């Protein structure tokens, strides 16, 4: 197991793979002076098609690793909708002194944006089947009609950067959702309920047209993280990022370079 680079009180971030980089991107924009340690659990991805107990176990393993490596993380961001739904309440019980921020599909922001009050939601089966998502949906009853579409294989295709499969699955799932547009009964707002999906947003926007709004949770999570930080970095220097993965380091390195402009060596974990 590699020794972690010593950052001073970094923010820990983890996801089942590279999708959480969409959250990391928003976090770095909101908190440019903070250091971050990002773990991609790509060796065990995708979470969205795994049993809940498996996701809970991996979430606990990664959290313990981040706390045991003398990183002294001051906050943990679970940059995965499926892991948040399955494990955030348990991790908060396990680590009562650690501020932990989860993510959830951005249904509430979508309601504020929608004019037709018919909203599409793309997410993994793990997210849709969770009690947390069902409670969220129930709490918004009567405010809009949500059309939920499980997107089997999409996160994995984005993880592998399989452009042909990404295009085919985006076509399949948007067609399954129904009609998009501003007319009554049409979907005018689409919630990207997996942190991988924003990396297909350009393709989705091309398919759906400019009048359909795409909503993800990167910026809200970044703002919530700022609010929950026990203290801000006492520096004016740009923060650093450490990237770790249980999968192929080249996959995470390529994704970080492509989507975040980060040129950082990636360490492989065996946890």
N, C-alpha and C positions, 0 to 999 in steps of 0.2 A: 504494500500500500504506500503510495507516494506521500512524502511530507508536503503539507500545504504551504504555499507561499505566505509569509507573514504580512498581513494587512492589519492596520489598526482599526479594530471594531468595524468590520465590514458588515454589509447586509447579505444574508444568505438567500439564494433563490434556487428553486428546483422545479423541474418538470420531467415528464416521462421521456422527453427528447429535446429537439431543437425548437419546438413551438414556443416554449417559454421565453425565447429570445425576443418575441414581440412584446412581452411584459418588461423584460430587461431594457429594451430600447426606450420604452416610456419612462421607466425608472431613472435611467441615466439622463434623460432630458429634463426630468423634474428635479433630480438631485445630482447635478453634475460634479459635485465635489466629494461624493461618497464613493467608497470602495465596495465592490461587489464580488461575491463568490457564487458562481453559477454551476449547478450540477444537472447534467442531462442524463437521465437514467435510460439511455437508449438501448442498453443491453437487455432491458426488460420491457421495452415498449412493444405495442401501444397499451397504455393503461385503460383506454376507453372500451376495450373489448376483453378485459380481464375481470375475474371475480373480485368483488369488493374486498374480501379478506386479503387477497394478494396485494391490492393497491395500498391498503392500510399498512401491511407489513413493510412494503418498500418505502413508504413515506416515513415510517418510524426509523428504518435503517439509515436513510439519508439524513434525517434530522439528527440522530445520534452521532453520525459521522461528523457533521458540521460542528456540533458542539464538542466533540472529543478531540478535534485536531488542533486545539489551541488557537482556533480562529477568533474566539471571543465574539461571535456574531451577535450584534445587538438587536437584530430583527430578522425574522424569517418570512419570506414571501413564497407561498405555494403557487407557482405560476402555471397551474394545471386545474381546469375545471373538475375533472374526474377525481383527482386526488383531494381537492378541496371538499367536494361533496362527500367523499368516503371517510376522510381522515382529519379534517381541520379541528373538529370538536375533540377528538381523542388526543391530538398533539397538544392542544391547549391544556388538556387535563394533565398530560405527561410533563409539560414544561410551563408551569404556571408563571414563571418570572420572565418568560420570553415573549415579546410582542409577536404575534403570528397573524399575517394578513393572507386571506384566501382570495380566490376569484370565483365569480359566478357569471353566468350569461347575463348580458346587460339588458334585461327585459324592462326595467324601470326607465332607463334613458330612452329606450326605443318607444315607449308609450308617449313620452314627451315630444318625440319627433314625428310620429305617425299621424297622417291626416285621414287615412282610410280606416284606421283602427283595426287593421288586419296585418299581423306581423309574423314573418317567417323566422324560424329558429333552426339553425344547423348546429348539431352537437353530436357527441358520441352517445352510444347506448348507455354507457356507464353513467354519464351525466343525467340523461333522461330518466333512468331507472332509479336514481337516488332519491331518498326521502327529502334531502335538502332542496332539490329542484322542484319536487312536487309541492313542498311547502311554499316555495317562492311563487310558483304558478297559482296556487290556491289564494295566496295573499293578494293577487292582482286580478282576481275574478271580477268580471264585469267592466274592467277598464279597457280591455282590448281583446281581440280574438287572436290567439297564438296558434300557428300551424307549425308543429314540431316534426323535424325530419332527421332521423338517425342517419349518420353519414359513415357507414362502415367502410374502412379502408382509406378514407381521405387523409386522416392524420398520418398514417403510415406512408402514404404516397408522397406527402409533403416532406416527411422525415427523410425519405430516400431520394427526394428531388426528381421524381419520376414525372416529367412534364406531361407525357402522353396520358398517363393514368390520372393525373390531377385534372386535366382538361375533361376527360371522359366522365369522371365522377362528379365534377362540378356541374356538367351538363345534365347528368342523370338526376342529381338531387335537386337542382333548381327546377327542373321540369316536374319532378314529383311534388314539389311544393304548390304548384299551380300557377295562376296568372299574376304577373307583376305589373305594377303601374299605379297611376293616380286615380283610376276609375273606381267607383264604389264596388266593394267586394274584392278588389285586387290587393295584393301585398305591396306596400310601398316602403317597407322597412325590413331589413334582414339582419338578424342578430347572429354574429359569428361566435358560437358558444363553445369553441375550443381554441386554445391559444395558438395552435398551428394554423388555423384558418385565415388569419389576417395576411399570411404570406401568399394566399391565393386571392386576395381581395381585388387586385388589378384585373385578373381574369374574370372574377365574378362580376365586377362592375361593367366590364365589356359585354358580358352576356345579358345583364339585366337592364342596362341603360343608365344614363346619368341621373334620372329622376328618382331612382330607388336608392334609399340611404342604407349604407352598411354600418353596423354598429359593433364595436368590440369593447373590451373592458380595460385596455392598457392604461389610458389616461386616468380613469377613475381609481384604479388600483394604485397608480403612482401617487396620486394626491392623498389617498388614504394612508399610504406608507409614510409620507411626509408627516401627516398628522399624528401617527402613532410612534414615530421615532423617539426614543428616550433622549437623544441628543444628536444634533447635527455635527458633521465633520468640522473640526476647528481648523480649516485651511481654505486657501483660495486656489489651491492647485487642483487640476483635473483629477478625478478619481480613477482608480485602476480597476481592472477586471481580471479575475482568475476564472478560467473555464476548465471544468472537469467532466468526464463522461465515463459511463460504464460500457459504452459501445465503442465504435470506431472513432478515434480522435479526429481523423480527417473529415468525417461527416460534420462534426460540430465546428471544426475550424473553418471549413468551406462556408457553412451557413452563417457563422459570425462575420466572416469577411464580406459575404454577399449582402446580408441584410442589415448589419450594423456598422460596416466599415471597420471592423476590429481586426487588427493583425496581432493575435495573441496565441502563443503556444498552448496547446490543449494537453492536459494530463489525463491519463487513463486510470480509472478507479477499478478496484476489484473488491466490491462490497456487496 
